[in-house]
Amino acid sequence: MQLESYLAWGMSVVFLISLILIYLKKADHEEPNIGWKLIGYFFLGTFTFRIESLVLPIGIAIFLLFFLPKLIVNKDAKKWAASLGVLSFISSIIVSHSVAAFYEEVLQVKAGTNVYEMNFYNEYEKVKKALHAEGELAINNLEINFNSDGEVWQFNYETSYYRDGRDMNAWITMHDGNYQISTHVMDEELEMVNRENFISSPSIYFKALDLHGLKNMVPKGDSYYVSFTNSDAIQPDKNSSLWNIERAGITEKTAVAVTAEDNTETEEETEFEAYHISINTMNAMGAGAYQSDQVRYFIISPELFN
């Protein structure tokens, strides 16, 4: 059970006992159905209206404007019941923000800074441990930029995961030799949008990079950009090459076919296994500018999935 569930149950017991005390100590029992009326005023006090992220306590406004002026019998008891409902509403907001404050934080984890030396799976496990994640992470928008010596310029990705049975979201960015991890409690709208694009088994990719080493996967170039894709279709062109990552080694799969018609080139969409890694090679053009030279697509063999 989640932390807020325990708090909600505890507060419910407190408010129930308080409502019973109002009934016993404040109410005139000669009024018919006074117990049920107190319960009604309590729930009226909890009634709210939501406008986007703004929550308005409409119930207590209705009570003050329309009910309170007409109350004669048990006026104090009914005011106490409605006020108790408002306290319940305020308490729920406090609990919600307190839980968010507990789970939403910025963490720092020591990171490897050279892609030719780091173990990617171990780096992934360090982040997962810091997040207290249940099961495997799901990642999206992974970007690794590094130079020909393997020194990292950029290493970041977004992740969603479960912690204590709740949906969480985090951004991981390498900065000054550390992973800076910013965590957030994921709302339902964000979950629906993002789940479609997340890679649910990133360990497959990281283990594939570690198997033979990223240094053996890159061609000659000034800098590189690595990303993961879980689509079963890619669109190679004349500047692309296809490779297999197998337990036995890394081998070029096939030459990319380019169809020429009327002196024009057309790209053909090719279907492969859903797990593949792309490496863009970039070469310096001067004045700090880089141009993409070629792309290598690495198809991860199904034998590496387990």
C-alpha positions in Angstrom: 0.0 0.0 0.0 1.3 3.5 -0.9 2.3 6.0 1.8 -0.6 8.3 0.9 -3.0 5.4 1.3 -1.9 4.9 4.9 -2.2 8.6 5.6 -5.7 8.8 3.9 -6.9 5.9 6.1 -5.5 7.5 9.2 -7.1 10.9 8.5 -10.4 9.2 7.6 -10.4 7.6 11.1 -9.6 10.9 12.8 -12.4 12.8 10.9 -14.9 9.9 11.6 -14.2 10.1 15.3 -14.4 13.9 15.2 -17.8 13.7 13.4 -19.0 11.3 16.0 -17.9 13.6 18.8 -19.8 16.5 17.2 -22.9 14.4 17.0 -22.5 13.3 20.7 -21.4 16.7 22.2 -22.8 19.4 20.0 -26.0 18.1 18.4 -29.5 18.4 19.7 -30.8 14.9 19.0 -34.5 16.0 19.0 -34.0 17.1 15.3 -34.9 14.2 13.1 -32.1 12.5 11.2 -29.5 14.9 12.7 -26.7 12.3 12.3 -27.3 11.9 8.6 -27.6 15.7 8.2 -24.2 16.2 9.9 -22.7 13.6 7.5 -24.2 15.6 4.6 -22.8 18.9 5.8 -19.4 17.2 6.2 -19.4 16.0 2.6 -20.7 19.4 1.5 -17.6 20.9 3.1 -15.3 18.5 1.2 -17.0 19.3 -2.2 -14.6 20.9 -4.7 -14.5 22.1 -8.3 -11.4 21.6 -10.4 -10.2 24.0 -13.2 -7.1 22.5 -14.7 -4.6 22.3 -11.8 -6.7 24.7 -9.6 -9.0 23.2 -7.0 -11.7 25.4 -5.6 -13.6 24.6 -2.3 -17.0 25.2 -3.8 -18.8 23.2 -1.0 -18.0 25.6 1.8 -18.9 28.6 -0.3 -22.3 27.0 -0.9 -22.7 26.3 2.8 -21.9 29.9 3.8 -24.1 31.5 1.2 -27.1 29.3 1.0 -27.3 27.0 4.1 -25.8 29.0 7.0 -28.2 32.0 6.9 -31.2 29.6 7.2 -29.9 27.4 10.0 -31.8 27.7 13.3 -31.6 24.2 15.0 -28.2 22.7 15.6 -26.5 25.6 13.9 -23.2 25.1 15.8 -23.1 21.4 15.1 -23.7 21.8 11.4 -21.1 24.6 11.2 -18.6 22.2 12.9 -19.5 19.4 10.5 -19.0 21.6 7.4 -15.8 23.0 8.8 -14.6 19.5 9.4 -15.2 18.8 5.7 -13.1 21.8 4.8 -10.3 20.5 7.1 -10.5 17.1 5.3 -10.1 18.9 1.9 -7.1 20.9 3.1 -5.5 17.8 4.7 -5.8 15.9 1.4 -4.0 18.8 -0.4 -1.3 18.8 2.3 -0.8 15.0 2.1 -0.6 15.2 -1.7 2.0 17.9 -1.7 3.9 16.2 1.1 4.1 12.9 -0.8 5.2 14.7 -3.9 7.9 16.5 -1.9 9.1 13.1 -0.5 9.4 11.4 -3.9 10.4 14.4 -6.0 14.1 15.2 -5.6 17.4 15.8 -7.4 20.0 13.1 -6.9 23.7 13.0 -7.8 25.4 9.7 -8.8 29.0 9.3 -9.8 29.2 8.6 -13.5 31.8 7.2 -15.9 33.0 9.8 -18.4 34.6 7.7 -21.1 32.4 5.5 -23.2 35.3 3.3 -24.2 36.0 2.5 -20.6 32.6 2.5 -18.9 30.4 -0.5 -18.4 27.0 0.8 -19.7 24.9 -1.8 -17.9 26.6 -1.0 -14.6 26.0 2.7 -15.2 22.3 1.9 -15.8 22.2 -0.2 -12.6 23.6 2.7 -10.6 20.9 5.0 -11.8 18.2 2.3 -11.2 19.5 1.8 -7.6 19.4 5.5 -6.9 15.8 5.7 -8.0 14.7 2.7 -5.8 12.9 1.4 -8.9 10.9 -1.7 -8.9 11.9 -3.9 -11.8 13.5 -2.5 -15.0 13.4 1.1 -16.1 11.7 2.3 -19.3 13.7 4.9 -21.1 13.1 7.4 -23.8 15.1 10.1 -25.7 18.5 8.6 -25.0 21.4 10.7 -26.3 25.1 9.9 -26.0 27.6 12.3 -27.6 31.3 11.7 -27.4 34.5 12.5 -29.2 37.0 10.2 -31.0 38.8 9.6 -27.7 35.6 8.4 -26.0 35.1 11.5 -23.8 31.5 12.2 -23.2 30.0 15.5 -24.2 26.4 14.6 -23.5 24.7 11.6 -21.9 21.0 12.0 -21.0 17.7 10.2 -21.1 14.2 10.2 -19.7 12.9 7.3 -17.7 9.6 6.0 -16.2 9.5 3.4 -13.5 7.6 2.2 -10.5 8.5 3.0 -6.9 6.3 1.9 -4.0 3.6 1.0 -6.5 3.5 4.5 -8.0 4.3 5.7 -11.5 7.4 7.9 -11.4 9.3 9.8 -14.1 12.9 11.1 -14.1 15.4 13.0 -16.2 19.0 11.8 -16.1 21.7 14.2 -17.3 25.5 13.8 -17.0 27.1 16.9 -15.6 30.6 17.4 -14.2 31.2 13.7 -13.9 27.9 12.9 -12.2 24.4 11.8 -13.2 22.0 14.5 -12.2 18.7 12.7 -11.6 15.5 14.8 -11.3 12.5 12.7 -10.2 8.8 13.4 -10.5 5.5 11.7 -9.6 3.9 11.0 -12.9 0.4 12.1 -13.5 -2.1 10.1 -15.5 -2.0 12.5 -18.5 1.8 12.4 -18.7 1.8 8.6 -18.4 -0.6 8.2 -21.3 1.5 10.4 -23.6 4.9 9.0 -22.7 4.3 5.2 -22.4 3.9 4.8 -26.1 7.5 6.0 -26.9 9.4 4.3 -24.0 11.8 1.4 -24.4 10.8 -1.1 -21.8 14.0 -3.2 -21.8 17.0 -0.9 -21.9 19.2 -3.5 -20.3 19.3 -5.3 -23.7 20.8 -2.2 -25.3 23.3 -1.5 -22.6 24.5 -5.1 -22.5 24.8 -5.1 -26.3 27.1 -2.1 -26.1 29.2 -3.8 -23.4 29.5 -7.1 -25.2 32.2 -6.2 -27.6 32.8 -2.6 -26.6 31.5 0.6 -28.2 35.0 1.4 -29.4 34.8 -1.5 -31.8 31.5 -0.3 -33.2 32.4 3.3 -34.3 34.1 4.1 -37.7 36.7 6.8 -38.0 35.4 10.2 -37.2 35.7 13.3 -35.0 32.6 12.7 -32.8 29.6 10.4 -32.5 26.0 10.4 -31.5 24.4 7.2 -30.2 20.7 6.5 -29.8 18.4 3.5 -29.2 15.3 2.6 -31.2 12.6 0.0 -30.6 10.9 0.3 -34.0 10.9 -2.7 -36.3 11.5 -0.5 -39.4 14.4 1.8 -40.3 15.1 3.8 -43.4 18.8 3.4 -44.4 20.3 5.3 -47.3 23.5 5.3 -49.3 25.4 6.7 -46.3 24.1 4.0 -43.9 25.3 0.5 -43.1 23.7 -2.4 -41.3 25.4 -4.5 -38.7 24.6 -7.4 -36.4 25.6 -7.6 -32.8 25.9 -11.3 -31.9 27.5 -13.1 -29.1 30.3 -14.2 -31.4 31.1 -10.7 -32.6 30.0 -7.6 -34.7 29.5 -8.2 -38.4 28.2 -6.1 -41.3 24.8 -7.4 -42.3 24.3 -6.3 -45.9 24.9 -3.5 -48.3 22.1 -1.0 -48.3 20.2 -1.1 -51.6 19.5 2.2 -53.3 17.0 2.3 -56.1 17.9 4.7 -58.9 15.2 6.0 -61.3 15.5 9.0 -63.5 18.8 9.9 -61.7 17.0 10.2 -58.3 17.6 8.1 -55.2 14.7 6.7 -53.0 15.0 5.4 -49.5 13.5 2.0 -48.8 12.0 1.2 -45.4 13.5 -2.1 -44.2 12.1 -4.2 -41.3 14.4 -5.8 -38.8 14.2 -6.9 -35.2 12.8 -4.1 -33.0 16.0 -3.7 -31.0 18.7 -1.7 -32.7 21.3 1.0 -31.9 22.2 3.8 -34.3 25.6 5.5 -34.3 25.9 8.8 -36.3 29.4 9.8 -37.2 30.1 13.5 -37.3 33.2 15.2 -38.8 34.4 18.8 -38.1 33.8 21.4 -40.7 35.6 24.3 -38.9 34.3 27.1 -36.7 32.8 24.5 -34.2 30.4 23.1 -36.8 29.9 19.4 -37.5 28.4 17.5 -40.3 26.8 14.0 -40.2 28.9 11.7 -42.3 27.4 8.2 -42.0 25.1 6.2 -39.8 25.7 2.6 -38.6 22.6 0.7 -37.6 23.3 -2.2 -35.2 20.7 -4.9 -35.1 20.7 -6.7 -31.7 20.5 -10.5 -32.2 17.6 -12.2 -30.4 20.1 -14.5 -28.7 21.1 -11.5 -26.6 17.5 -10.7 -25.4 17.8 -12.8 -22.3 
